[in-house]
């Protein structure tokens, strides 16, 4: 499984412009870590559906709010990679937990 | 007088619209006053129940909340209030003081009573998230991260950043510039302009003494960057291996066409803002002295006269028109405005292409001006309603969604 994160906008949007997504390769994770990631992804997906913050839908209308796109590619999902996208102003607690985990496991957090 | 108002309210709107086209200035004025009064009364009916509480909590009172690394703003705790003692937390005090300086600037320099010109409370949230590299305005409050400690440090460290975020609120309550493409770039530029002006005013610096930088104090030491952006030299705020090169253009010939998507920065709102920001810098330096006095006033009045879809050309035309209104036709200030826009490749025209009235209604206003007055009032009512709804959810203070 591969999990990638794209971060856009914000007060420092110029620094983020055109940067490729950062990726976590779960083959380098322990079994416990991979299990935790799977749990966080499912929780974020469920919460997004419940809250109506569906995939690809976000709110970037407020000044300097950032948007985040987490792409989860299991390699076996018939529907293709799962894409979760939320913003600073419309973020579920579950997505925030997933985002925090991904950011902690990225090789370079960046701006 | 009250009897007159009541009688005017029962006149059908289509009749009033016809009267607005009358050749008689007195009739036009009376019709416009009636329309404005009707809209005002309609708005009052919708929000009257909550106005008492709003008035009691207004006056631009500051409250700072500590998020303790949470991203859920309703979970954040009170850290400092307007009448409370200073905190032991530097970020709390910096946010509190920065909001206070910005509030004072708007009051003393631009005669504006807080974000909404009605004494809206100023709520700041600090320590948002873990290593959060951002600050933002969410439509109700201002939120500040601590930075990752690698590139960025505490986002409350720059007064201009705090003023930048608060100005997003001012823009939302005035022109309401759409956060996309050129109108979005104007929105960002206005926040940068007011950000540097608050800093210059605080330091009592003249235009030629100021650094014209946004975010100079939020980079970690040794990162090799001057700031996030430079109004004096867009595109030259940073250039190194870690951060890349500052992508802001300083001239229309270098305008960056980006998609109106998240990864395109909504059409480059933080990128192309360099163009109107440079025009402001050139104008202010040409006028000389304190930039907040003439140049700042012209830009602020132009913001108030703009609409959600105003683009660079229309805004340039409006600044030119406002400079003439405020300082005289062909005055040094108006010439400086023209030269400022010339410097970024925009030639001002004699008449603003899109502008709404910001002065008191008069019998000589056009129908378009009247309608824009009504639109402005409607936008203000909508913003007020959103504020009240947010406060109702939060039990007396805004309860932002994230």
Interface residues (C-beta under 8 A of the other chain):
Chain A: X6 X8 X9 X10 X11 X12 X13 X14 X15 X17 X58 X60 X61 X62 X63 X64 X65 X66 X67 X69 X85 X87 X88 X89 X90 X91 X93 X96 X100 X103 X104 X109 X110 X111
Chain B: X71 X72 X129 X130 X131 X133 X134 X135 X136 X137 X138 X139 X143 X148 X150 X151 X152 X155 X161 X164 X165 X168 X169 X171 X172 X179 X187 X188 X191 X215 X228 X229 X243 X244 X246 X247 X248 X258 X262 X263 X265 X266 X269 X270 X271 X400 X401 X402
